[in-house]
Amino acid sequence: MSTDFPLNQYKAGGGHPSAVRSGIREKIDESLYSHIARLFNKYANANDMWSRDQLGIFMEHTQQEDPNGISSHLTDKVGMSLRELLDYIASPSGNALEMAVPQDLSLPLNDYFISSSHNTYLTGNQLSSDSSVDAYKDVLLRGCRCIEIDVWDGEERFLAGYSQDDAENERYLASKEAGEADSKPGPTYKVTFKDKMMIKAARWVMNKFDPVDPEGRTVDDRIADMMRGEPRVLHGFTLTKEVLFRDVCRVVKEHAFAVSDLPLIVSLEVHCSPLQQNAMCDIMEEAWEEFLLPTPEEDPTALPSPADLRNKILIKVKYVPQDKKDDSGSITSGVDNGQVGDEDDSILDVINQDDGTKKTQRVKAPKVTPRLSRMGVYTRGVSFKSFAQPEAAMANHIFSLSEKMAFDTQRREPAAFFQHNRNYLMRLYPHGMRFDSSNFDPVLFWRAGAQLVALNWQSWDSGMMLNEGMFAGSDGYVVKPEGYRSGDAKDRALRSKTLDRVAITVLAGQNLPSLNGKDDASSFIPYVKVGLHTEPDPLTALVGEDMTPLDVRQVGYSGTTVRGAGTSPDFGGDIIEFLDVKGVVPELTFLSFVIMNDVMGPDVVAAWACIRLDRLRAGYRFVRLFDKDGMPSRGVLLVKTEITEADLDN
């Protein structure tokens, strides 16, 4: 193991290659040995060997090994002993997960799925957990290539030099940058309606959930803290603890390219005054100087490739046209006045609903400054109104939609939704009602072509398991399948398959992680839940009219094995099969293995693995397992996989 990085680089979720393990280095238990010996003895000759012919049939038909692949050295053997068969299945050649092949990195950014994080700074739930710079380090070392930073005002928000008048602020900032600012204090900032709403919402949440924090600070103490300090990172209108924007930028600089040189997208949710936005720009330019892109003289007509952007940080921030002004002289956007902070409305909605009041006025976010807006070179954030809005034709625009808006839009305009994502970037993020930081089904939106499906990485659920399945070993970028890319003809039919039969024979396990390593292994009653995750054709509505985002779960095909006993159980060759599975795109279909512990009350997850179907290897294989927290474990499952394809649907 490299000494350059801590163990958390091996944690699953984002696809870093270090999380993809190979062979087994310890003695095979009796539960596994008996099944492999039974297979060997079935075809062994009088000399307790497999002949060359038997070995060839096994490797070609059962294992479906590539003659020129990782196991090519076995094709020339005159035979195989039981010991050699055990060594083969326990080696990297016996891994159920196909090794990742080098990606074509020459296509435009919109032709890739990109491993993405939502509210990256949080360590737990959306209402009261801590913000931490270590959260950024964690996801970057796990292969994440799109992080999110929510930035809020610090001390200068209420100091001299800032006015409510945007034109006056822009003149003040210009004179400050030129060194001509008046040394005398400017006008004191007056608390606006937005500030009053923010303070009211924060006070309501604090009084309801946490009137006195662990340090003994009252609500009034913490309200006062909200009005001090330089730009801060936190989840607005909640009890989440803050960190400094400067510290986040420092940690991002240290780890942005520690495990991958592919471009990192930083999605900014800005809630700052013009002065604080100016401070943000100073901090980013200081911390990320060598990683930032220069402002181009002309707008790009196409997106560059990941290969063109190695070791670069792309800033995603609200776009403000530079040639449009309102009556006061302030630069504005024709779509949303350059306002930022779209993702926080749902928090106030919930507060108002719980308080029994109606939302009388939307909290208006501050306008983004021209200087900050110019930093969004290839990722110009545009508020989505329709696919026909003028900004939707800009090569470098990116729409950000909540899962609720994405569900509604895709259901209403499936073809337009998909066609947009062939040619332009789209980022999707969890619904604001997910206070527990749970995740939606990312496959649903990958199938609709969305590149950046942002998930809550601090939560371990099926959404993050599927994210690991998508990006395993990829360094966070995966080329879209044929038919999903910008170079594909608009009227090209999407490629899909019908699978006559998918059969998983679950034989045995070894070293399965129980929920508590100190528990008696005999109290561990494991069983395996096998799921096939696939979604409908994206040119049709992906969800029914009567469904809401929170109704949808990872729906597909599933089955469970018999119960075993202990951490090295024998499942007796229990077969789970799925028949006549239509509309399958192997690059967007996943097979999950979840080890459940049969306990009193709801059964709980003990371990798991998730493999993309185009990387699932046939035959007798070991499935390497992660524990319930996403850390690699010593646990393995011995399975036999069989997939029989029918003719192409399309």
Secondary structure, 3 states (H helix, E strand, C coil): CCCCCCHHHHCCCCCCHHHCCCCCCCCCCHHHHHHHHHHHHHHCCCCCCEEHHHHHHHHHHHCCCCCCCCCHHHCCCCEECHHHHHHHHHCHHHECECCCCCCCCCCCHHHEEECEECCCCECCCCCCCCECHHHHHHHHHCCCCEEEEEEECCHHHHCCCCCCCHHHHHHHHHHHHCCCCCCCCCCCCCCCHHHHHHHHHHHHHHHHHCCCCCCCCCHHHHHHHCCCCCCEECCCCCCCCCEEHHHHHHHHHHHCCCCCCCCEEEEEEEECCHHHHHHHHHHHHHHCHHHCCCCCCCCCCCCCCCHHHCCCEEEEEECCCCCCECCCCCECCCCCCCECCHHHHHHHHHHHHHCCCCCCCCCCCCECCHHHHHCCCCCEEECCCCCCCHHHHCCCEEEEEEHHHHHHHHHHCHHHHHHHHHHCEEEEECCCCCCCCCCCCHHHHHCCCCCEEEECCCCCCHHHHHHHHHHCCCCCEEECCCCCCCCCCCCCCCCCEEEEEEEEEEEEEECCCCCCCCCCHHHCCEEEEEEEECCCCCCCCCCCCCCCHHHCCCCCEEEECCCCCCCCCEEEEEEEEEEEEEEECHHHCEEEEEEEECCCCCCEEEEEEEEEHHHECCEEEEEEEEECCCCEEEEEEEEEEEEEEEEECC
